[in-house]
Amino acid sequence: GFRFVTPGSRFAMRILVGVKRVIDHAVKIRVRGDKTGVETANVKMALNPFDEIAIEEAMKLKQAGVAKEVVALSIGPTGAQESLRTALALGCDKAIHVPHDKGDLNTLTIAKIFRGIIGRENPNLVLLGKQAIDDDSNQTGQLLAGLLSWPQGTFASKVVVEGDKVSVTREIDGGLETILLKLPAVITCDLRLNTPRYPSLPNIMKAKKMPITQVKLEELGVDAKNTLQTVSVE
């Protein structure tokens, strides 16, 4: 959940949220015949559910006056723009697409792309889903915090902004742990943080006309070469 502690604070944040397009959770997954991965052609795609939770938390912070702007970032093929349109329909103010359609990127490369965009956008807070439901890596937030030397709060089930600090209640094996982070920070969002809203039809139509900024990998100085090799998917 979310609770705003300091109304009228001079500290109005910019938030960056990560958005990934994945196979819809209701689709039955099929492995490709060559066992190099799962079949994605002609398969229903959707916004990663944990990213929906990250967007919802950003919207709550914005509605409470804690945040002034929310920027959504997605990395991937042209279809990633559909997920960005969903993010805009849910209330994000700006969308950035880093195109990449030549195979999967490893999580360290994705974290480096985020770092490059953060250098341009200067957010005070990064909200990510704790993991994507396709590869279940659960690494991007942690790697990004390490690259930036920012504090991190992972598996968040409660976020409370207190001036230039943020209290994060984390879901851990033994129960709940609450930590206090000094902003800027990276937070990864767990299932019980909130219940995402549905975009309204007028907002969906409005989002279709909103611009999406494209930033190329070369502009960020990031090498897209994948250093991981998938031997087999079964």
C-alpha positions as CSV (number, residue, x, y, z in Angstrom):
1,G,0.0,0.0,0.0
2,F,0.9,3.7,0.0
3,R,0.8,6.4,2.5
4,F,1.8,10.0,2.0
5,V,3.5,11.6,5.1
6,T,4.6,15.1,4.1
7,P,1.9,17.0,2.2
8,G,3.0,20.2,0.6
9,S,6.6,19.0,0.6
10,R,9.0,21.0,-1.6
11,F,10.3,17.7,-2.8
12,A,8.3,16.8,-5.9
13,M,9.8,13.7,-7.6
14,R,10.3,12.5,-11.1
15,I,9.6,8.7,-11.3
16,L,10.9,6.3,-13.9
17,V,9.0,3.1,-14.3
18,G,10.1,0.0,-16.3
19,V,7.6,-1.5,-18.7
20,K,8.1,-4.9,-20.3
21,R,5.9,-6.6,-22.9
22,V,5.6,-10.3,-22.2
23,I,3.4,-13.3,-23.2
24,D,0.0,-12.9,-21.6
25,H,-0.2,-14.8,-18.3
26,A,-3.3,-16.7,-19.5
27,V,-1.6,-18.1,-22.6
28,K,-0.4,-21.7,-22.6
29,I,3.3,-21.5,-23.3
30,R,4.7,-23.6,-26.2
31,V,8.4,-24.3,-26.7
32,R,9.9,-23.8,-30.2
33,G,10.7,-26.9,-32.2
34,D,14.4,-26.1,-32.1
35,K,14.3,-25.6,-28.3
36,T,15.9,-22.2,-28.5
37,G,13.1,-20.5,-26.6
38,V,9.3,-20.2,-26.4
39,E,7.0,-19.5,-29.3
40,T,6.1,-15.8,-29.5
41,A,4.7,-15.6,-33.1
42,N,1.0,-15.0,-33.2
43,V,0.8,-15.2,-29.4
44,K,-1.2,-12.7,-27.3
45,M,1.2,-10.3,-25.5
46,A,0.5,-8.1,-22.5
47,L,2.1,-5.8,-20.0
48,N,4.1,-7.6,-17.3
49,P,1.8,-7.8,-14.3
50,F,4.5,-6.7,-11.8
51,D,5.2,-3.6,-14.0
52,E,1.5,-2.8,-13.8
53,I,1.9,-2.7,-10.0
54,A,4.9,-0.4,-10.4
55,I,2.9,2.0,-12.6
56,E,0.0,2.0,-10.1
57,E,2.3,2.9,-7.3
58,A,3.8,5.7,-9.3
59,M,0.2,7.0,-10.0
60,K,-0.6,6.9,-6.3
61,L,2.5,9.0,-5.6
62,K,1.6,11.4,-8.3
63,Q,-2.0,11.8,-7.1
64,A,-0.8,12.4,-3.6
65,G,1.4,15.3,-4.9
66,V,4.6,13.5,-4.1
67,A,5.6,13.1,-7.7
68,K,5.2,15.6,-10.5
69,E,6.0,13.4,-13.5
70,V,6.1,9.7,-14.3
71,V,8.2,8.5,-17.2
72,A,7.7,4.9,-18.7
73,L,10.6,3.1,-20.3
74,S,10.5,0.0,-22.5
75,I,13.2,-1.8,-24.3
76,G,12.5,-4.2,-27.2
77,P,10.9,-4.5,-30.7
78,T,8.2,-2.2,-32.1
79,G,5.5,-4.2,-30.2
80,A,6.9,-2.7,-26.9
81,Q,5.2,0.5,-27.9
82,E,1.8,-1.2,-27.2
83,S,2.9,-1.6,-23.6
84,L,4.0,2.0,-23.5
85,R,0.6,3.1,-24.8
86,T,-1.0,1.1,-21.9
87,A,1.4,2.9,-19.5
88,L,0.3,6.3,-20.9
89,A,-3.4,5.3,-20.7
90,L,-2.8,4.4,-17.0
91,G,-1.5,7.9,-16.4
92,C,2.2,8.1,-17.2
93,D,3.2,11.5,-18.6
94,K,5.9,10.4,-21.0
95,A,7.1,7.3,-22.8
96,I,10.5,6.3,-24.0
97,H,11.2,3.3,-26.3
98,V,14.7,1.9,-26.8
99,P,14.3,-0.3,-29.9
100,H,15.9,-3.7,-30.0
101,D,14.7,-6.6,-32.2
102,K,17.8,-8.8,-32.5
103,G,17.3,-11.4,-29.9
104,D,17.1,-11.2,-26.1
105,L,19.2,-8.8,-24.0
106,N,20.7,-10.0,-20.8
107,T,19.7,-8.2,-17.6
108,L,23.1,-6.4,-17.1
109,T,22.6,-4.8,-20.6
110,I,19.1,-3.8,-19.7
111,A,20.3,-2.3,-16.4
112,K,22.9,-0.3,-18.4
113,I,20.2,1.0,-20.7
114,F,18.2,2.1,-17.7
115,R,21.3,3.9,-16.3
116,G,21.7,5.7,-19.6
117,I,18.1,6.9,-19.6
118,I,18.4,7.9,-16.0
119,G,21.4,10.1,-16.9
120,R,19.1,11.9,-19.3
121,E,15.8,12.0,-17.3
122,N,17.2,12.5,-13.8
123,P,14.5,10.7,-11.9
124,N,14.5,10.7,-8.1
125,L,12.9,7.2,-7.9
126,V,12.9,4.2,-10.1
127,L,10.0,1.7,-9.8
128,L,10.3,-1.7,-11.4
129,G,8.4,-4.9,-11.2
130,K,10.2,-7.4,-9.0
131,Q,10.6,-9.7,-12.0
132,A,9.2,-10.3,-15.5
133,I,6.9,-13.3,-15.8
134,D,8.7,-14.5,-19.0
135,D,12.3,-15.0,-17.8
136,D,11.7,-14.6,-14.0
137,S,15.2,-13.2,-13.7
138,N,14.6,-10.8,-10.8
139,Q,17.9,-9.1,-11.5
140,T,17.4,-5.8,-13.3
141,G,16.5,-3.7,-10.2
142,Q,19.4,-5.0,-8.2
143,L,21.9,-4.6,-11.0
144,L,20.7,-1.1,-11.7
145,A,21.0,0.0,-8.1
146,G,24.6,-1.4,-8.1
147,L,25.5,0.5,-11.3
148,L,24.1,3.7,-9.9
149,S,25.4,3.2,-6.3
150,W,21.8,4.0,-5.3
151,P,20.0,2.3,-2.3
152,Q,17.6,-0.4,-3.2
153,G,14.3,-1.8,-1.7
154,T,13.3,-5.0,-3.4
155,F,10.1,-7.1,-3.1
156,A,8.2,-4.0,-1.8
157,S,4.8,-4.5,-0.3
158,K,4.5,-1.0,1.2
159,V,6.1,2.3,0.1
160,V,6.0,5.5,2.3
161,V,7.7,8.6,1.1
162,E,9.0,10.8,3.9
163,G,10.6,14.0,2.5
164,D,13.8,13.0,0.8
165,K,13.6,9.4,2.2
166,V,11.4,6.5,1.4
167,S,10.4,3.7,3.8
168,V,10.0,0.3,2.1
169,T,8.4,-2.8,3.6
170,R,9.9,-5.9,2.0
171,E,8.5,-9.3,1.7
172,I,11.2,-11.7,2.9
173,D,11.3,-15.4,3.8
174,G,10.8,-14.8,7.5
175,G,8.0,-12.3,7.2
176,L,8.3,-8.5,6.6
177,E,11.4,-6.2,6.8
178,T,11.1,-2.4,6.8
179,I,14.1,-0.3,5.6
180,L,14.6,3.4,5.1
181,L,16.3,4.6,1.9
182,K,17.6,8.0,1.1
183,L,16.5,9.2,-2.4
184,P,17.3,8.7,-5.2
185,A,16.6,5.0,-4.9
186,V,15.5,1.9,-6.8
187,I,12.4,0.0,-5.7
188,T,11.1,-3.3,-7.1
189,C,7.4,-4.0,-6.6
190,D,5.9,-7.2,-5.2
191,L,2.4,-8.6,-5.7
192,R,0.8,-7.2,-2.5
193,L,1.9,-3.6,-2.9
194,N,-1.4,-2.5,-4.6
195,T,-4.1,-3.5,-7.0
196,P,-3.6,-1.9,-10.4
197,R,-6.4,0.1,-12.0
198,Y,-7.8,-0.4,-15.4
199,P,-7.2,2.3,-18.1
200,S,-10.4,4.1,-19.1
201,L,-11.5,4.2,-22.7
202,P,-11.0,8.0,-23.1
203,N,-7.5,7.6,-21.7
204,I,-6.8,4.7,-24.0
205,M,-7.8,6.8,-27.0
206,K,-5.8,9.8,-25.7
207,A,-2.7,7.6,-25.3
208,K,-2.9,6.5,-28.9
209,K,-2.1,10.1,-30.0
210,M,0.6,10.8,-27.4
211,P,4.2,10.8,-28.7
212,I,6.7,8.1,-27.8
213,T,10.4,9.2,-27.7
214,Q,12.8,6.8,-29.3
215,V,16.4,6.5,-28.0
216,K,18.8,4.3,-29.8
217,L,21.3,2.0,-28.1
218,E,24.2,3.8,-29.8
219,E,23.1,7.1,-28.2
220,L,23.4,5.5,-24.8
221,G,26.8,3.9,-25.6
222,V,25.5,0.4,-24.7
223,D,26.7,-2.7,-26.5
224,A,23.7,-5.0,-27.2
225,K,25.9,-8.1,-27.5
226,N,24.4,-10.9,-25.4
227,T,27.1,-12.6,-23.2
228,L,24.7,-15.4,-22.2
229,Q,23.9,-18.3,-24.4
230,T,20.7,-20.3,-24.0
231,V,21.7,-23.9,-24.5
232,S,18.2,-25.4,-24.5
233,V,14.6,-24.6,-23.4
234,E,12.4,-27.6,-22.7
